[in-house]
Amino acid sequence: MRIAVYGTGGVGGYFGGRLAQAGAEVHFIARGANLRALRERGLRVRSVNGDFEVQAAATDDPADIGPCDFVLFCVKAFDTDAAAARLGPLVRDDTAVLSLQNGVENEEKLARAVGEAHVMGGAAFIFAEIAEPGVITHTGGPTSITFGELDGRASQRGQRLLAICERAGFGAELSADIKTVLWAKLAFICAQAGMTAAVRLPIGDIRSADAAWAAFRRLVAEVCAVAAADGSPVPQAAQERAVALARGLQPGGFSSLHDDLVAGRRMELEALHGFVVRRAAQHGLAVPTSETVYAILQPWAIRNQRAST
């Protein structure tokens, strides 16, 4: 099985590395210092589940790889359009492009670039990041992916991917309702990322402050209200799991949105809270907590984007 990992950050590096260990022919697409390190020293993962290293091909040009069975699409949401435009050399008639990104709009953007028949939806549940070029730090989380066809049908390619994920030793689930899964994840991320970034304190401090924890729960509820209006209602049990997941996190945990804010990197705010605010307005819904978090973080997002361009 040939797999291209487009975006070798925490998500792509960890899951791509595990798939390479399981015998897949994995090709990493990266850039800059990260690419140089992958070429010179391979991928190194420091994981709570055990450290490992893999040697795999790495490039910044999809044309160097050629057609693949699967493309794990793991770039930041704000890079989706630009990266999707470069997917052509990786795609043949039966190639599946699986988004493992934050947000619920990426699949539509990918479909416009390569055709809806090639696109699968996916959600990664993991806490991992680039510690230094070529090195991924995996600190916890469920360490699993859920994926499925956008129309909910069962497919042979879905079963093939599930089988190799299981061989790779991480959690994997094939879903018949992946759009609802994506909305449920968005609800958790908007609450976890939004609160840790806006407050600039870890989740433990937010849980221990009644007003902050109530805001966390309101963010979950607001995103789920937008999901229902959009035709992908999130079951109450899934909403409760999002809150329960936050209760079980290590108290010192932050979020990638927070980390990008304080590091001066470009932020995924528009794909998260910005999207929720805009889509709520389209449906005539009030989302005051989401609007407040968005208003607090937007100046930082603008500043960081200017600094990074």
C-alpha positions as a printed Julia matrix, in Angstrom:
309×3 Matrix{Float64}:
   0.0    0.0     0.0
   1.4    3.38   -1.05
   0.49   6.25    1.25
   1.46   9.9     0.93
   1.32  12.0     4.07
   0.76  15.59    3.04
   1.82  17.68    6.03
   4.26  16.0     8.42
   3.34  17.7    11.66
   2.11  16.06   14.84
  -0.83  14.25   13.22
   0.78  13.28    9.92
   4.1   12.4    11.53
   2.67  10.16   14.22
   0.1    8.24   12.18
   2.28   8.15    9.06
   5.15   6.81   11.12
   3.04   4.07   12.63
   1.74   3.07    9.19
   5.31   2.86    7.91
   6.14   0.57   10.82
   3.2   -1.61    9.8
   4.66  -2.14    6.34
   3.02   0.55    4.25
   5.16   2.4     1.71
   4.89   5.86    3.23
   6.07   9.07    1.58
   6.18  12.25    3.66
   5.55  15.66    2.15
   7.1   18.43    4.23
   9.03  21.66    3.83
  11.87  23.73    5.22
  13.91  22.53    8.16
  11.47  19.71    8.86
  12.0   18.29    5.38
  15.78  18.54    5.68
  15.72  16.69    8.98
  13.46  13.94    7.62
  15.84  13.39    4.73
  18.98  13.4     6.86
  17.87  11.56    9.99
  14.43  10.1     9.31
  11.37  10.62   11.47
  11.77  10.37   15.24
   8.72  10.14   17.5
   8.83  10.59   21.25
   5.6    8.97   22.37
   3.86   8.13   25.62
   3.18   4.8    23.9
   6.88   4.19   23.22
   9.45   6.07   21.18
  10.19   4.97   17.63
  12.04   5.99   14.48
  11.31   5.34   10.82
  13.22   5.91    7.62
  10.88   6.94    4.82
  11.09   9.0     1.65
  10.46  12.72    2.13
   9.96  15.47   -0.42
   8.29  18.84   -0.94
   7.09  17.91   -4.43
   4.17  15.47   -4.91
   5.45  14.76   -8.42
   8.43  12.97   -6.84
   6.03  10.41   -5.35
   3.48   9.66   -8.04
   0.08   7.97   -7.66
  -0.82   6.5    -4.26
  -3.56   4.37   -2.76
  -4.21   6.9     0.0
  -3.22  10.47    0.74
  -3.43  11.47    4.4
  -4.06  15.19    4.11
  -2.78  16.78    7.34
  -1.95  20.4     6.56
  -3.28  23.29    8.62
  -6.77  24.34    7.53
  -5.56  27.7     6.19
  -3.24  25.84    3.78
  -5.94  23.53    2.4
  -6.6   25.31   -0.9
  -2.93  25.76   -1.78
  -1.98  22.18   -0.9
  -5.06  20.7    -2.59
  -4.04  22.36   -5.85
  -0.82  20.27   -5.78
  -2.49  16.88   -5.26
  -2.72  15.96   -8.94
   0.42  13.78   -9.24
  -0.68  11.69   -6.22
  -4.15  10.87   -7.53
  -5.19   8.08   -9.88
  -8.68   6.7   -10.51
  -8.93   4.8    -7.21
  -6.93   7.1    -4.91
  -8.58   8.21   -1.68
  -7.66  11.56   -0.14
  -8.4   11.47    3.58
  -8.52  14.77    5.44
  -7.3   14.55    9.05
  -7.6   18.28    9.69
  -9.42  20.56   12.08
 -12.72  21.99   10.91
 -15.61  20.82    8.75
 -14.97  22.68    5.48
 -11.81  20.94    4.28
 -13.56  18.08    2.51
 -15.51  20.5     0.33
 -12.31  22.28   -0.65
 -10.6   18.99   -1.47
 -13.58  17.86   -3.53
 -13.36  21.02   -5.63
  -9.69  20.25   -6.32
  -9.73  16.49   -7.03
 -13.38  15.49   -7.29
 -15.74  14.37   -4.54
 -15.32  10.67   -5.39
 -11.7   10.81   -4.22
 -12.4   12.44   -0.84
 -12.98  10.76    2.52
 -13.65  12.55    5.77
 -11.58  11.9     8.85
 -10.93  13.06   12.38
  -7.7   12.55   14.31
  -7.8   12.39   18.09
  -4.29  12.89   19.41
  -2.09  15.41   21.16
   1.13  15.63   19.17
   3.31  18.36   17.75
   6.67  19.04   16.13
   9.19  19.37   18.96
  12.02  20.2    16.58
  12.66  19.51   12.89
  12.15  15.8    12.22
  10.98  15.09   15.78
   7.35  14.58   16.85
   6.3   14.65   20.49
   3.18  12.62   21.26
   1.85  13.48   24.72
  -1.47  11.64   24.85
  -5.09  11.75   23.81
  -7.13   8.84   22.46
  -4.5    8.36   19.72
  -7.01   7.24   17.14
  -8.58   8.22   13.85
 -12.17   7.92   12.68
 -12.91   8.07    8.97
 -15.55   7.27    6.41
 -17.1    8.03    3.06
 -18.83  11.38    2.85
 -22.08   9.76    1.69
 -22.0    7.17    4.49
 -21.66   4.14    2.24
 -19.48   1.16    3.06
 -16.46   0.93    0.78
 -13.65  -1.48    0.07
 -11.06   1.27    0.4
 -12.39   2.13    3.83
 -11.98  -1.48    4.92
  -8.44  -1.61    3.5
  -7.43   1.49    5.4
  -9.03   0.2     8.58
  -7.1   -3.06    8.32
  -3.68  -1.43    8.02
  -4.47   1.06   10.78
  -5.27  -1.86   13.06
  -1.99  -3.51   12.09
  -0.22  -0.24   12.9
  -1.44  -0.48   16.47
  -3.44   2.71   16.88
  -7.17   3.12   17.3
  -9.2    3.3    14.11
 -12.93   3.4    13.43
 -14.85   3.34   10.17
 -17.89   5.61   10.48
 -21.1    5.66    8.46
 -21.74   9.25    9.61
 -18.39  11.01    9.37
 -19.89  14.49    8.99
 -21.44  14.23   12.44
 -18.09  13.02   13.82
 -16.41  16.09   12.32
 -18.94  18.42   13.93
 -18.56  16.69   17.31
 -14.79  17.12   17.1
 -15.24  20.76   16.1
 -17.34  21.3    19.23
 -14.59  19.91   21.44
 -11.82  21.81   19.67
 -13.65  25.14   19.77
 -14.12  24.73   23.51
 -10.67  23.36   24.36
  -8.68  25.51   21.95
 -10.81  28.59   22.38
 -10.64  28.65   26.17
  -6.97  27.76   26.57
  -5.99  30.33   23.93
  -8.28  33.12   25.16
  -7.49  32.59   28.85
  -3.86  31.61   28.15
  -3.95  29.07   30.95
  -4.1   25.26   30.78
  -7.29  23.24   30.92
  -6.85  22.44   34.61
  -7.18  26.12   35.52
 -10.26  26.42   33.31
 -11.91  23.39   34.92
 -11.3   24.79   38.4
 -12.93  28.18   37.65
 -16.72  27.87   37.59
 -17.35  30.69   35.13
 -14.65  29.5    32.73
 -15.85  25.89   32.85
 -19.41  27.05   32.18
 -18.1   28.95   29.14
 -16.36  25.79   27.95
 -19.65  23.91   28.07
 -21.5   26.74   26.33
 -19.0   26.62   23.46
 -19.71  22.92   23.0
 -23.46  23.56   23.04
 -23.25  26.45   20.58
 -21.27  24.5    18.01
 -23.69  21.59   18.32
 -26.64  23.95   17.78
 -25.02  25.15   14.56
 -24.4   21.53   13.53
 -28.08  20.69   14.01
 -29.15  23.69   11.95
 -26.67  22.61    9.27
 -28.18  19.14    9.02
 -25.61  17.18   11.03
 -27.06  16.99   14.56
 -24.6   15.83   17.21
 -26.2   13.34   19.63
 -26.39  14.43   23.24
 -24.16  11.51   24.21
 -21.43  12.81   21.9
 -21.7   16.27   23.43
 -21.31  14.75   26.87
 -18.27  12.78   25.68
 -16.64  16.02   24.56
 -17.03  17.49   28.03
 -15.93  14.23   29.65
 -12.81  14.16   27.47
 -11.9   17.64   28.67
 -12.43  16.56   32.27
  -9.96  13.72   31.77
  -7.17  15.76   30.19
  -3.94  16.38   32.04
  -4.37  19.65   33.96
  -1.31  21.21   32.32
  -2.59  20.69   28.77
  -3.05  23.55   26.32
  -4.01  23.39   22.61
  -2.33  23.91   19.27
  -4.29  27.15   18.86
  -2.81  28.44   22.11
   0.66  27.22   21.16
   0.47  28.94   17.77
  -0.73  32.16   19.42
   2.12  32.4    21.9
   4.73  31.28   19.35
   3.66  33.93   16.85
   2.61  31.36   14.26
  -0.41  31.57   11.97
  -3.57  30.37   13.73
  -6.49  28.2    12.58
  -9.01  30.61   14.13
 -11.0   31.18   10.93
 -11.54  27.44   10.42
 -12.74  27.08   14.01
 -14.52  29.94   15.78
 -14.66  32.13   12.68
 -16.48  29.4    10.8
 -18.91  28.8    13.69
 -19.76  32.51   13.93
 -20.29  32.84   10.18
 -22.36  29.67    9.83
 -24.47  30.59   12.88
 -25.26  33.93   11.26
 -26.4   32.15    8.11
 -28.84  30.1    10.21
 -29.94  33.04   12.36
 -28.53  31.48   15.53
 -27.11  33.34   18.5
 -23.66  32.08   19.57
 -22.51  34.75   22.04
 -19.72  32.75   23.68
 -18.25  31.77   20.32
 -18.45  35.39   19.18
 -16.66  36.57   22.33
 -13.83  34.05   21.99
 -13.5   34.91   18.31
 -13.34  38.63   19.09
 -10.66  38.07   21.73
  -8.48  35.93   19.48
  -8.94  37.64   16.11
  -6.41  40.44   16.8
  -3.8   37.82   17.66
  -4.61  35.84   14.52
  -4.25  38.95   12.38
  -0.99  39.92   14.06
   0.5   36.44   13.73
  -0.52  36.12   10.09
   1.13  39.43    9.24
   4.29  38.38   11.05
   4.46  35.05    9.24
   4.02  36.37    5.69
